[in-house]
């Protein structure tokens, strides 16, 4: 799983039939250690009703297809949760070396 920020929506009138019932979001992955953008934004299927500005949990690969409900759906990322809050303990990271 990764954390990201929803930065936009995508609308597509013509798309693969298996994608017809899905809302598509543009998600900016975030580096969990420093809160900064991590890589380029990605397109993710939204199965939970997330909106622009929300911090979300995303899964990729076969987990994304499974979360979307069909292993044959052509998706690389799926939003599976909305983050309410998070807490990072830097001292615990330092202990790991």
SULSUL-V332775 format. One record per pair of residues at least 4 apart in sequence whose ideal C-beta (glycine too) atoms are under 7 Angstrom apart, sorted by the first residue. I is the first residue (numbers start at 1). J is the second residue. D is the distance in whole Angstrom. If there is no record, write none. Layout:
I&J&D ; I&J&D
This chain:
1&57&5 ; 1&58&7 ; 1&59&5 ; 2&29&5 ; 2&58&5 ; 3&30&5 ; 3&32&6 ; 3&55&6 ; 3&57&6 ; 3&83&6 ; 4&27&4 ; 4&28&6 ; 4&29&5 ; 4&30&6 ; 4&56&6 ; 4&58&5 ; 5&27&7 ; 5&28&5 ; 5&30&6 ; 5&55&6 ; 6&25&5 ; 6&27&6 ; 6&50&5 ; 6&51&6 ; 6&52&5 ; 6&53&6 ; 6&54&5 ; 6&56&6 ; 7&26&5 ; 7&27&7 ; 7&28&5 ; 7&41&6 ; 7&52&7 ; 8&26&4 ; 8&52&6 ; 9&24&7 ; 9&25&6 ; 9&26&7 ; 9&52&7 ; 10&24&4 ; 10&26&6 ; 10&43&6 ; 12&24&7 ; 15&19&5 ; 15&20&7 ; 16&74&6 ; 18&70&7 ; 18&72&6 ; 18&73&5 ; 18&74&6 ; 19&73&7 ; 19&74&7 ; 22&45&5 ; 22&68&7 ; 23&46&4 ; 24&43&6 ; 24&45&6 ; 25&44&5 ; 25&46&5 ; 25&50&6 ; 25&79&6 ; 26&41&5 ; 26&43&6 ; 27&41&6 ; 27&42&6 ; 27&44&5 ; 27&56&6 ; 27&58&6 ; 27&79&7 ; 28&37&5 ; 28&41&5 ; 29&38&5 ; 29&39&5 ; 29&42&7 ; 30&35&6 ; 30&37&6 ; 30&38&6 ; 31&35&7 ; 31&36&5 ; 31&38&4 ; 42&77&5 ; 43&77&7 ; 44&58&5 ; 44&77&4 ; 44&78&6 ; 44&79&5 ; 45&68&5 ; 45&75&5 ; 45&78&5 ; 45&79&7 ; 46&50&5 ; 46&79&5 ; 47&67&6 ; 47&68&6 ; 47&78&6 ; 47&79&7 ; 47&80&7 ; 48&79&6 ; 48&80&7 ; 48&81&7 ; 48&82&7 ; 50&54&5 ; 50&56&5 ; 50&79&5 ; 50&82&5 ; 54&82&5 ; 55&83&4 ; 56&79&5 ; 56&81&6 ; 56&82&6 ; 56&83&6 ; 57&80&5 ; 57&81&4 ; 57&83&6 ; 58&77&5 ; 58&78&7 ; 58&79&6 ; 58&80&7 ; 59&63&4 ; 59&64&5 ; 59&67&6 ; 59&78&6 ; 59&80&5 ; 60&64&5 ; 60&76&6 ; 60&77&5 ; 62&66&6 ; 62&71&7 ; 63&67&6 ; 64&68&6 ; 64&75&5 ; 64&76&6 ; 64&77&5 ; 64&78&4 ; 65&70&7 ; 65&71&5 ; 65&73&5 ; 65&75&6 ; 66&71&6 ; 67&78&4 ; 67&80&5 ; 68&73&5 ; 68&75&5 ; 68&78&5 ; 90&94&6 ; 91&95&7
